[in-house]
Amino acid sequence: MMSTEKNQSTAIIFILLGFSDYPDLQVPLFLLFLTMYVVTVLGNVGMIVIIRINPKLHTPMYFFLKHLSFVDFCYSTIATPKLLENLIVEDRSVSIKTCMTQFSFGTTCVSTEMVMLAVMAYDRFVAICYPLIYTVSISPKRCVLLVTVAYAWGIISTSVLTYSLVILSYCETKIIDNFVCEYALFLSASCSDTHFSEIMLSIFANLSAFFTLIIILTSYLFIFVTILKMHSASGRYKAFSTCASHMTAVTLFYGTIFFLYCIPSFQSSKLVMKVGSVFYTVMIPMLNPLIYSLRNKDVKETFRKLMHLKIISQ
């Protein structure tokens, strides 16, 4: 009996409608999202290359930023190609295995990014509040340890959530009015008891959001107090400017999650949910390298040198 249920589950398909409700916009949307994806790839890969080749950027802050760019690149590559495919093909069906694979890799990236943003907030806290012990507190070994923790949490939380979906039975083809495979769609397509899966989602989603937000908010509370105590206006400006990019990235990331999943009126609008999904799967990975590079002289200087060398070589 169990074998029969498993065979039925593996044969189940999901149909991701995406933006099929707007046939006249399929081509413009395809070109728009393709352009955004190209910018995302170039921006994040470019950021990684710039950090690696510029010795001035071999600091803990840019070490973490390099890994954030890698996570953003991976997340966009997991979600955007399927979005682009759905805009140009008639058959929008996807097997449950493919959908679950996309969900697993996507969740790993999101969970890892949450911890990475918290780690970067902690790095700024130590740099501004305890500058004399910064090089000791945020040593190269500790940087590697913190990044390892971020990836480890992403893998562990995703493994548990994926397991909680694998043990379910699925018995019907499900039409999904979105373009990404999310946890809720698996629960809605299941014909078995989802109580355990819902508990696992609640535990790990809340753990990830609560503890990372506590670290970020606590770090910035101490940072603001320290900045207010500074007597020099130039010192306050410099300290604030080092945090501005990270605060912008955190606001975009957590703000999108908050509006999508914590405000009931937003959840009732399918268009808002799709636009929100576009924002955190396509827009945020594209904006992050721009946010971190626009205010940084070393990054812009390295980029100009690379462009100059490219022009000379041509």
N, C-alpha and C positions, 0 to 999 in steps of 0.2 A: 504493500500500500504506500509506504514511504517512497519507494522507488518511482511509483507511478506519479506521485505528487511532484517529485523532483523533475521528472521528464516533462510534465505539464508546465512547470514553472520555467524551465529553460526554453520552452517553445513560445512563451508569452512575448509579445512585442508591445512597445510603447510608440505612440504616434505624437511627435513633438510638433505642434502646430506653428510655434514661433510667431512670425508676423504675417502669416498667410491670410489674415483678415483684411490685409491692405495690399491687394494684388498690384495696384498701380504704383506702389512704393517699393516693390521688391528690388528692382534694379538700382534705384537711388540708395536704398538702404544697404544693398550689397556693396556698392562703391564706397559708401560712407564707412561701413564697418571694416572693409578691406583696408582702406586708408588708415583707419585708427589702429588696426592690427599691425600694419607695417611700421607705423610710428612707434607702437609699443615695443616691437621687436628691436628696432633700431635704437630706441631710447634706452631700454634696459640692458641690451647687449653692449651698447656703446658705453653706458655707465660702468659696467663691469670691466671693460677694456681700459677705460680712462683711469679707473682706480688702480688697476694692476700696473700700468706703465708709468704712472706719476708717483715718484717717491714721496712727494709732499702729502699724498693721500693715503700713505701706509700708516694710518692711525686707527684706533678702535672704532671711532664713529664711522669711518668709511669702510672698515671691515664688515660691520653690521649692514651698512647700506648696500654693499656688494651682494650680500646674501639676500637682502630684501628685493633687490632687482632681479636676482635669479628666481626667487619665489614668484614674483609678479610675472616674469616671462613665462614660467611654467604654467601658471594659472590661466593666463590669457591663451596660451597655446592649447590648453585642454578644452576650453569652452568656445573660443571664437571660430575655429575652423568648422565646427558643427553648425554654428549659427550661420556662417556663410553658405554652407552646403544646403541648409534648409531654405535659404532664400532663392535658390536657383534650380532645385530639383522638385519633381512632382511627388516622389515617394519620400515621405518624411518619417518613415517608421525606423525604429531602432530596437535591437534585441535587448532583452533584460540584462544580459551579461555585459553588453557594450555600455548600457546606461549605468550599470552599477560600477563599472570600471571608471567611467567619467566622474561619477559621484565620489568614488574613493580618492582618486588623485586630486580632484577639486577640493575636497574636504581637508586633505592633507595640507594643501597650500594655504587654505584659509586659517586652519588651526596653527600652522607654523607662523604665518604672518602676524597673527594676534600676539604670540609670544615674542616674535622679533620686534614688534613695535614697543612692547613692554621693556624688552632688553635695551632698546635704543633710548627709551625714557630714563631708565636707570643709569645708562652711560652719561647722559646729559646732567643728571642729578649729581653724580660723583664729580664730573668735570667742573661744574659751577659751584657746588656747595663745599667740596673738599678738593680743590685744585692741587694742593701740596702732596696729596697721596694718590692722585689720579693714576699715575703710571704704575703704581704698586697695586692699587685696587683693581684696575682694568688692565691687567697684564696680558700678553699674548696668549698664555695658557688659559687664562680665565675667559678671554674672548672666544676661544675655541670651545671651551666648556659651555658657555652660554648659548652659542649657536647650536651646539650638539643637543642641548636641552630643548631648544625650539623645534628642531627637526624630530627629535625623539617624541615629544608631546604630540606633534602632528601625526606621526605614524601610529602611536599607541591609541590615541583617541579615534582615529579613522578606522583602525583595525577592529576596535570594539563596536563602533557604529555599523561598519560593514558586516560584521558577524551577526549583529542583531537584525540585519535585513536578509542575510543569506538563509537564516533558519526559518524565515517565513515562507508560506506557500502562496503562489500567485496563480490565479485561475481565470483571468480575463484580460483581453487586450484593452489597454487604457489610452484614452486620448488626453494628452496633456497640453493645456493652453500656455505653453512656455517653450523655451528653447534649450533649457538646461535640465539635467536630471537632479532633482532635489529629494531630500529625505521624505518629505510629505507625500510625494507622488507614489513612492514605493508602499507606504502605509495605506494609501487610498486604493491601491491596486491589489492589496493582499486580501486573501479570503480566510486567513487564520487569525488567531488572537494576536493583536499588536501591542498588548499591554507592556510586555517586557521591553520591546523596542522603543516605545514612547518614554519609558523610564530612563533607558540608556541615553536617549537624545536629550532629555531634560537635564540629566546629571552632567554629561560632558559638554553640552552647549553652555550651560550656566557656569560650569567650572572655568571653561576657557574665557568666557566674556567677563565674569566677575573678577577673577584673580588678576587677569591682565589689566583690566580697567582700574582696579585698586592700586596696582603698581604704578600705572601711568599717572593717575590723579594724585597719588601721594607724592610721587617724584616731582610733579610740577607744582604742587603746593609748597614744598620745601624750596624749589627753584625760585618761585615768585617771592617768597619771604626773603630769600638771600639777595635777590636782585633789588628789592625795596630797601635793603639795608646798605646797599652800595652808595658811597658818597659821590662818585664820579658819574656824570651823565653819560660820558663815552663808554664807561665800563658797563653801565646798565644796558646801553644800546647794543654793545657787543655781545653781552650775555643773552639778551633777548633774541638777537638775530640768529644765534646759533641754535635756538630752539624753535624758531618760527616755522621752518620747513617741516620739522617733525610734527609740530602741533597741527599744521594744516593737513598733513597726511592722516594723522589720527582722527581728526574731525571728519574728514571725508569717509574714512573706512567705517568707523563706529556710527557715524551719523546715518549712513546708508543702511546699515544693519538695523539700527534703532527704528527708523521710519518704515522699513519693510516688514519687520517682524514684531514690533512692539505697539504699533498703532493700528487698531482694528479697522478703521475706515480705509486705510491704505491696502490692507489685505483683501478687502472686498472688491477692489478695482483690479481687474486682470491686466489692463493696460499699464497701470501704475506699477504692478508687480513685475511686468516684463521690462519696462523702462528701468526700474530699480535693478533688475538682474543684469541688464546691459551696463548699468553704471558700475556695479562692483566686479563684473567679469571683464569688461572692455575698457571703461573709462578710467577707473582707478589705477590699473596697471600701466595705462598710457600716461596718466598725469604724474605719478610718483617720480619718475626720473626728471621730468620737467620742473617739478616743485623743488627737488633737491639741487638741481643744477643752476636754476635761474639766479639764486642768491649766493652762489659760490664762485668766487673769483678763480680759484685753482682749477675747478672743473671746466669753467669757460675758457681759461687760458690753455689748458691741455687740448680741449676740443678745437680751438683756433689753430693750434700747432699741427694737429692731425690734418685739418683741412688744408693748411698751408703746404704740408708735405705731400698731400694727395695732388694738389694743383701742380706742384713742382714736378712730381713723378710723371704726370700726364703731359 
